[in-house]
Amino acid sequence: MQNTILNSGIKYEKNTFHKTKSSDEIFLQMVERKLKKIFMDELNSSNSIFLKVSDNVIHNLALFISGQKQRTCALGIAGETASGKSTITMDIIDTIEEFALEYGIEKPITRINTDDYYYDRSEMVKKAGSFSEFAKHYDLDVPEALELSLMKEHIHQILEGKTVYLPKYDMSGTAIRIDNVQKAEPSKVIISEGLFTLTDDVVDAFDFKIYVDVSRNAQKERFYIRAAERDLGDSVDEVYENASNKAKIYIHPTAMKADIILSGEADRKAYKVFVRKILSLVKELHFSNVLLYS
């Protein structure tokens, strides 16, 4: 997919501010201008992390960064299995937490893992004798395998300023889900990732919708490495084919809902570098004595 950024229609010509514009409007346009440069520099770089950035991203992000939207910002990240979405998510979290620690920002980010909302199927695993046998007869690659309505409820509760306790699903092969065990408090950012994060049941909970795209060869290689870790045994080929087929039905179409499409094969350092550039703008706007309008 070719790297693109849709034309936002925003023009940043000098001396075009009218006296009737409020200081908030001028400040927002300045933030948008700086964000657009950060995004365009990345889009025009070799091996960019972006495949697409839609026209609403810069304006919406500017609203949050400028403080004109003074509430938690929710990010949803989706992509098929082994696309790299979990790795990207953790890199984003680590980078934001490092920044928060440096500048004394409390409760900067809360992670909600979509996979933790798989229904408990531990009894079915026991009855089948192993997870690999269970996986031959139970489809984990459809949205109905997860309690997405509960996930959406939890996101809304956090956005409303409530503390909630999230479930935890055992991905090692037991199919056990334990409810109400992970404390999630209101924070500056909520980030959620998983196969079905952008499906209809939950997608409208997010301010920014991100899809991670990956080539079939890279995705397949990663999948088989992970399958060995999860004891899929001789069912691995069948599970992979099912996952690929179901992805075409349930996951690939969600890319159309995404504001941002990321490359799942970009250098991991590049994701962190980009997030740091955004955070540098936050530092300039909110943690510096002098605000530069250049």
N, C-alpha and C positions, 0 to 999 in steps of 0.2 A: 504494500500500500504506500503510495507516494506521500511524502511529508507535505501537509497542507495546513494553512490557517485561514479560516473563512474571514472575509472582509467584514470588520465590525462597523464600518462606516464612521469611525471616530477619527477626526482630523485634529492634529496637534500643531497647527500653525502658530507662529509667534504673534503676539499682540492681537489675538482674536477674542480675548476675554472682554465681555461687556461690563460696564459698571453695575448693571442690574444683577449680575451674578453674585450669589452669596459666597462667603469665604469657604463654606462647605463644598460648594460646587467646584470652586477653583482647586481646592485641596484634592477632591476626588479625581478631577481631570489630570492633575499632576501625578497622582498615584497610578492612574491608568496608563499614562505615558511611560512611566518608569517600568511598569509591569510588561507593557507591550515590547519594550526593548529587550527585557530579560527573555521573554518567550521567543521573540524573533531571532535573537542571537542563538538560542538553542535549536530552533527549527532549521536555521541555515547552517548549522555546524555539521561536520561529517559525523556519521553514525549517531544522529540525534536520538534522544530518548523518545521523541514524539513522532507519531505517524499522522496525527490530526489534533488540532485544537479548534474547537468551535467558537463562534463569534461572541458568545455570552460569557465565556470564562473570565476574560480579563476584567470586564465590568463587575461581575459578581465577586471576584476575588478582591478587587479594589474596595468594594463596599465593606468587606470583612476587615481587610488590612487597615483601612482608614478609620475604622471604628464606627462607621455609619450604620453597620449592622452589628449591634452589640449583643450577640448571642452565640451559642455554640455553633460551630460549623461542622456539618456532617459530610464525610467523603465515603463513597461506595466504590469498591474496586472489584471488578469481575474479570473472568477469563476462564478458558477451559483448564482442565487438570494439567498440572506441570507447565503452565504458561509462564510462571515466574511471579505471579501476583502476591504470594505470601512473602517471598523474599523482598520484593519492592516495598511492600507494606512495612515490614520490619525495618528496612533501611530508612524509610520516611520517619517511623516512630523514633528510632535511635537518634536521628539527626535533630528532630524537634526537641527531644528530651535533653540532648546535649546543650542546645541553645537555651532551653528553659532553666537548666541548672546554672548556666553562666549568668543569666540575668534575673535569677530569683523568681521565676514565673511558676506559680503553684498549679498543679493539676493541668498540665498542658494538653495531654492527649489520652483518650480512652480507646482501647481496641475492642471491637466486637467481632469475633471470628464466626463467620456464617456456618462453618463446619460443626460448631458446638451445638447447633440446633437440629442435627440429625436426631430422629426419634430413637429412643433406646430399643435396640433389637438384640440385647444380650441373650435372652432366652432362646431366640431363634438360632443364634450362633451355637449355643450349647446343644440344642436339638440336632443341628446339622453336623456337629462333631468338630468343626473347625471354621474359621472365618472364610477360608478359600471355598469350602463347600457351600457355606451360607451365601457367598457372593455369586455363586452360579445360579441361584434361584431368587435372589432379592436384588432389585435394581436400586442402587445408590445414586444413580446418575439422572434422576428426575427430581424436579422441585418438590414433588409430593413426599419425598423421603425426608424432608426437613420441615420443622415447625416454623416456617417463615413468618407467620402471623405473630408468634411470640417474639421473634427477633424485632419486628417492626414496632411492637408495643414497647419493648425495652428501649429502643432508640428514641421513641417519642417521650418516654418517661425521663430519660436523661436530658433531652432537649428542654423539657419542662423544669429542669433543675432538681430532679429527684435522684436519689441513690437507689440502684437496683442490684440484684444479685443474679448473675448470669449462669447459664448451665455450662457444663464441661463435658465434652464427648471424648471418649478414649479412641484415638485413631490407631492404636497398636494392634487391633484385631479382636477386641472383645465386644465392640458395638455397645458399650455401656455409656449411658448419659446420666450424669448426676446433676440435678437441678439445684439452683440457688446456692452456688458455691464460690463464684467469682464476683467480688465486689467491684462495682462500676459506679464511679462518682461523676457528677457534672464536671466538665473540663472545657478547655478552649476549643478542642477539636475531637470529634468522634471519627474513627476510621474503621471501616468494616470491609472485609474481603472474603470472597468465596465464589464457587461456581455460579450460584444463582442470586448473587447480590443485586443484579440489575434486572431481575425478572419482575413481572407485574405486581407480585404480592408485596414487594418491599421497596421498589425503585424510587417511589416518590418521597421516601424518607430522607433522601440525600440532596444536599445543595450542589455537590459536584459528583458527576458520574464518570467513572474511569474504567476503560476496558484495556486489558493487556493482550496484545496480539503476538503470536509466535508461529514460526514455521512448523510444519508437521514433523519434519525430521528432528528438530531440536526438542519438540514437545514429546515425541515418542521415546527418544533416548532418556529423557528425564523421567518419564513415566515408568519405564522398566527398572530404573535404579530404585525408585521409590517403592515399586511393587515388591521388590526383593526385601525391602525393610518391613513391609506390612504382611509378609507371609501369604501372598496370594497363590503361591505354588503353581500347579499346572493349570490354574484357571486364569492366569495372567493374560493370555492372548484373547480369551473370550471377554474378559473384563475390559481390556483396552479397546477392542472393537465396539463393544457396547457403549463405552464412554465416548468414543469418537462419533458414533452414530447419534447418540443422544445430544452431544454438543451441537451438532448441526441443527437440531430441532429447538433446543432450549437455551443454548449459550451464545452461539454465533449471532443470532438475531439481536441479542441485547447490545451488540456493538453499535447498532443504530441509535440507541438511547444515550450513548456516551457523549459527554462533552469533550473528553480527552481520550485518545487512543495512544497507548504507550507501546513501545517495542519491548517485548519480553526477552530480547536478545542483546540489548544494549549493555555496555559495561556497567557493572553495579556502581562503580564510583561516580558515574555520570549522573545517576539519580540523586545521590547525596549532594553532589556539587550544585545541581539545579535547586534543590530544596534550600541549600545554604544561601544561594543568591536571593531567593524569596525572603528568607529570614534576615538577610542583610538589609533588605528594604524595610522590614519590620523594625530592625534596630535603628535605622536612620530616622524613621518616622516617630518612633516612640521611646527610644532610649538614647538619643543624641541631643545635645544642647542646641545644636544648630541644624536647622532643616534646610537642605539644599534644594532649590527649585529648578536646577539646571537639568 
